[in-house]
Amino acid sequence: MSKKVLTFLLSATLSFSTITGCGVSSSVEGNVSATEAVSEDELPSGDVNLRVWGSEEDSELINQIISSFKSEYSSQANFNITFEPHSESEVKDNILDDVLNAPDVFTFADDQLLALIASGVLRKVPNESEISGRNLAASSEAASFNGVLYAYPLTADNGYFLFYNSKYLSEEDVKTMDGILAATEEAGKKFFMELTSGWYMYSFFGNTDMEIGLNDDGISTFCNWNAKYTNIKGVDVAQAMVNIAGSPAFVSAGNDDFGIGAADGTFIAGVSGIWDENEIKDAWGSDYAATKLPTYTVAGQQLQMSSYAGYKLVGVNSYSPNAAWANKFADWMTNEKNQALRFTMRGQGPSNINASSSGDVSQSKGLQALQEQSEFSSLQRVGGTFWDPSTNFGTIICQGNPGGKDLQVLLNDMVTAITGTESTGDREGEEASLEENTDSAGDAAAEASSEASE
């Protein structure tokens, strides 16, 4: 689906933000550090106050990074840098609610990038070629729009793969979902996957010719997971999910339950992410193994399961009165040494190329599995209407469709709720819906452009 209108809309919004935001951005106007690289001898001296947002779990880590930064640059300025614990999932909403009281530097998930760019909070990273060059290409892409880098890549580990206990499952078993379930059932054990989450459910649809993503307005979601005209149809995937969920060895539960079940011997395989690696290693010891997701049987064929890949980024508030030093701190916070430190202290996989291929990082079976799965991964780009309908659909599937509702109808209900437009899975209806969304986005872009020019 074309994203030309989204590009135009964001450009118009950025222009509009620059004009209408004069009251809050006067401290940035003329501040070359917001858009251009500043050499160290040009950085302002005197008192420098910076506020940094990050997750509460990162408190010790970030405070250590703050200390090393102040030590490194102590001869150039008097620093007062404070760390404020903050939910990374709520950064966008909280910053846009009150830009004047937003932090100078903040960590956030990559799916919030476009809104922060459109608002004018994020501007081009000053030394973008250097930053992009030292990080994995996929992480730089996640921090960019239209080929321009707007944030500093921090981690490259927010995805999922297969954990398995090699005492019970062979390398051959874990190649297919059928093999995993058969071996697990034979062992009298269980396989874990949070099928009621749209994030994990994507793994069944993502490698088909069906699509999901953001419309040209950058907010609403297009989805044709109920398609009747694709090579693999929506009902084919839904039936495959029913078959998997119906296995006596399959368990869908909350993500926190995987580590608990692995420790007590219930689970011998499961789909999760790097955050569970230490718990799983403790539970399975030398039998711990990890690999990419398996294939699964759909429409009489084996199809590789896909996944969402996510990245943590560091943003610099363009309205910061100390934007030059804020960029310097973001650069320091995401350098090779501090990304390696993040892995040591928090177990989070680096986006930095050197850090990700050396030391303990290279020994992580989970990170190696994540890299293996990356070939079949996509950035998560969906609107807020995706999550509840996908959870409802997944819950019904996991319960064995107790109401006996036709799978096509279940899919239609989910897609209609996700897109906000009635959908029956027919090609003509979808094309009309996409045309309507494009027209609406064009109207919004024209309106934003008109307001920006006034």
N, C-alpha and C positions, 0 to 999 in steps of 0.2 A: 504494500500500500504506500502511495506517495506521501512524503512528509514535507512537500514544498510549502503547503499552507502553514504547517507548524513552524517551519523556518521563518516564514514571513511574519507570522503572529508574534513569535518570540522577538524578532528584530524590531517590530513595531512597539511591543511592550517595553523592550529595553530603551527605545527612544523616548517612549512616554514616561518611563521611570526616571530617566535623566532630567526631563523637563519638569515633571510634577514634583520630583523629589528634591528640588533645589533647597528647600528649607532644611532638610535633614542631611543633605550631602555637601553643604557649603564647606565643611572642614576637609572634604576630599577634593573639591575642585582645585585644580592646579597642583594636586599632590601626585607627582610623577610616580610614586611608589605603587599607586593603585593599578597602573597599567604598564609601567615600564620598569626595567631592572634598575636598581640603585646600587652603586658600588659601596663597599663598607665604609670608605672614608667620606661618603656623602650622607650616611645615616645621621639623623639628628642626635645631638647629645643632650645632656640635661636629664630631667626626670621623665621616665617612660613608664606609663601605667598600661598594663594589658590584663584583660580577663580572658580566661580560657575555659571553654566548656568541653566536657568529656564524660564518659560513663562513670558511674560511681565505682565500678570494679577497677577502673584505671587510675584511681586516685594516687596510689603509691607510685605507680609508673610515671604518671605525668608530673607529679611533684619532683621526682628524681630528674626528669628531663628539664624541668624549669631550673633546677639547681645547676645542672651542667651548662645550660645556656647562659645563665647569669655569670657563672664563672668564666666562660669563654669570652664574653663581651663586657666584662666588668670595667674595663678601661675606657669604654666608649660611651657609657650612659649609666644613670642610676635607675635600676629596674625595680618596679613593684608589680610582680606578676602573680596573679591569684588564680587558683584553680577552683572551678565551681562544678560539682557533680551535676550531670543533666542527662536525661534520657535521650539517646541518639535518635530514637524513632520519632521524637516530638520536636526536634530542632527546627525544622522548616516552619511548622505552625507557630511555635513560640517566637521565633525571630520575626516572622512576618506580622505577627500581632503587635509587636512593639520594637521596631527597628532601632529607635533611639537608645533603648536599654539593652540591646543585643550585645553579645560578647565580641571581642576583637578576633578571636580564633576559636574554631569549634570543629569537633568531629561529627560526621553524619554519614548516613547510608546513601549510596549512589543514586537510589531512586528518587531522592529529593532534589537532585541537581538542577533540573530544568526550571522548577519553580523559583529556586534561589537565584538563578541567572536572570529569569524574566523580571524578578523584583528589583534587580540592580544590586542586590547584596553581594553577589559574586561577580568579579571582573576577571579579565585575563590574568593568568599567573605571570608575574614579571619575567622570570627566566624559564619559560615553558619548554624550550628545546632541551635544556639541561635536565629539568625535572622529568620530562617524558622519556628522555634517553636512559635514565637510570632505573626506570620502572618497567615492569612487564607491559607489553603493548595493550593487552586487554584491560589492565587497570587504568592506563592513560586514556583509553577510549571511553571508559566508564566515567572519567572525570572531565570529558570534553563534550563540546557541542559544535557541530559544523567544523570540526578539525581544530578548534581553539580550546586550549586547556584552561579550565576555570577553577580547578581545585587540585590539591596535592594528594596523590595516591598514598594510602596508608597501609591497607591490608588487601590480600587477595585470597581470602579463605572462606567467604560466606557462601558456600555451596554445599552440596551433599553428594554422598557416594555410598558404597556398600562396606560395612564392617562385617567380618565373619570370623567364627572360631574354627581354626584349621584342624582342630581335634575331631570335629564332626563333618566338616565340609571340605571337599577337595577343590583345587583350582578349576577342575572341569565342572563340578556342581555349580559353582557361582557364576558361570558364564550365562546361564539362563534362569529366569524366574521359576520355570518348571522344575529345573534341577535343584534349586534352593529349597523349594517347598517340599519336594519329594524326600530329599535327604533330611530335612528338618522334621518332617512328619515321622519318618522312619526312626529317628532318634528320640521321638517323644518330646521334642522341644518346640520352640516357637520362633517365628520370624516377625520382626517389628517394622512397621512403617506407618507414619501418621497420615493416613489416607484422607482424613477429614480436613486437611489443610490444603488450600489451593496452591500453596507454594510447592508442596510435594506432588500434588495431583498433576501438575504441569508435566511431570516426567512421562506420563502416558500419552499426552497429546502433543508434546513439543517437537517430536521427530516425525510427525505425520505431515500431510500437506494442509492441515487445518491451521488456523492462525488466531492469535490473540495479541493485543497491543493497545497502545494509546491512539485515539483518534487525532485528527489534525488540530483539535482544540487543545491538545495537551493535557486534558483532564478526564474525559470520558473514555470508555473502553470499547474497542471492537472485538468481536469474538464469533467464530463460526464452529465451535466445538460440537454443534448439533447438525453439521452439514450432511446432506444426503447425496451430494454430487462429487465428493472428493474420492480419491483412490481408496483410502481408508476412511470409512464413514464414522460419524460420531457414535452411532449405535455399536459399531465394531469395537471401539475403544471401551464404551460403557460395559459391553458384555464381557470383555476381557477383564475389566476391573471387578465385575461381579464374580467371575470365575476365581480370580486370585483371592478376593476377600472371603470367598466361600470355603477356602482350604482350611482344614482343622488346624494347620500350623500357622495360619496368619493371625496377627493381632494388630489392630490399629489403636494407638493410645497417645497420650500427650508426650511431647518430646522428652520431658524429664523422666519418664518411666523407663526409657531404654537402658540407662545406666543401672538403675535399680534391678531391672529384670536380668541384665547381663550378670550382675554380681550374685544374684540368688540362683542362677543356673537356668532360668526360664528361657531367655533369649540366647540363641547361638548365631544369629545374624540379624542385621537391621540396616535401615537407611537413615543416616543422620549426617552430622558434620563434624568438623575438627574440634568443636567445643566439647565433644564427648570422648575424645581420644584418650585422655588420661584415665578417665573412669573405666573405659573398656580395656585399656592396657592392664589396669589393676585387677580387673575381673578375670581376664583370660590369660594373663601372663604371656608366656612364650608362644601360646597358641593364637594370639591376636594377629589378625591379618586384615587387609583392606584392599579394595580394588574399585574400578569403575562400576557403575550400575549395570545390571545384567540386561539381556534382551528379554522380551516377553512375547507371548503368543497372542497375535491379533489378526483377525481375518485370514487365518490359516498360514500365517508367516511369522518369522521371528523379527522383531523390530527393536533396535537399540533404544533403551530408555534415555530420555533427555533430562535436563535439570536447569534450574535457575542458578546463575552465578551472581554473587553480590560482592561489593567492595566497600570498604570504609574509606572515607576521604576526609581531608582536613580543609576547611574553608577559612578564608580571611574576609572579614566584614569590610566592604569597600567604604563604609561610612565611619570606619575607625579613625580617630584623630591621630593615631600612631600606626597608620597602615604600613609604612615602610618596615618598622620593627615587627609588626604583626606577620608580615610576609617572611621576614627573616626567621621568626620563631617557628612558623609553619614549615619552612624549609628544614630547619634543625630537627624539628619533631619527627619528620618523615625521612631523615637521612638513613644511610645503611646501618650505622651503629645503633641508632635508636629503634629502628625496625627489628634488628636482631635482639635488642633488649626487650622489646615488646613480646617477641616470641618466647624468650626465656622466662619472663615474668607472667605473661598472660596466655601463652600458648597460641597466639594469633599469627597466622601465616603472613609473611612479608610480601609486599608488592615490589620491593626493591630487588632488582635482578641479582645482584651480588649476595644480598642477605638470604634470598630464597634458595640459593644453590650451594650454600656453605654451612659448615658447622652442624649443630643439632637439627637445624631445619631440614637439611638433606636426608636426615635419618628418620624423619617422621613418615610413617607408612600412610597416615591420613592425608598429608599434604601431597604425597606422591600419587595417591589415588585420586585426589582432587585434580591434579594436573592431567591425569589420564582421562578423567571425565570431562575436562574443559573443552575437548573437541566436540562434545555433544551438549554444550551449555549455552545459555542465552542470558542477556541482561533482563532483569525483571522490569517491565514497563507496563504497568496496569494501573487503572484508577481505583479509587476506594470502593466502588460498587462490585469489585470482583470477589472480595473475600467472603462475605456472608453467603451469597448464592453457591459458591463452590463448596463451602463447608456444609451447607444443607444437602447438596447433591452427594458429597462424599459420605456423609452420615447415613443417608438412605442406602447407598451402595453397601456400606459396611454392615448394615443391619439386615442385608439380604432383601432389600426392597419389600418390606413387610406389607405395604399396601397393594402390591402387585401392579403398580402403575407401569404402563408401557415405557420402555427405556427412551424412545424418541420423545415422548411427552416430558419425561424428567429432564432430558437435555434441553428441550425447547424452553421449559420453565427456567432453567438455570441461565441459559443464554439471554433470554428476555430480561431477566432481572439484572444481569451483568451489563447489558448494553442499553437498557432503558427503552428498547424498541422491540415490539412483538416479533418473534422469530419462529419460523417453522422448519428451518434448515434447508429451504429451497433457494436455489441460486438467484432467482429473480427478486425475491424479497430481500436478500442480503445486499444485492447491488443497489436496490432502491434506498436501503438504509444507509449504506456507505455514501451514496450521492448526497443524501440529506445531511449527513454529518459534515461532509466536505463543504456544502453550501453554507451551513451554519458557521463553520470555522472561518470561511471566507468573509462572511458578514462581520464576525467578531474582529477579524484582522483589519478589515476596512475601517471599522469603527475606532479601533485602537489607533490606527494610522491617522485618521482624521483628527482625533483628539490630540495626538502628539504634535500635529502640525499647527494647531490653533495657538 
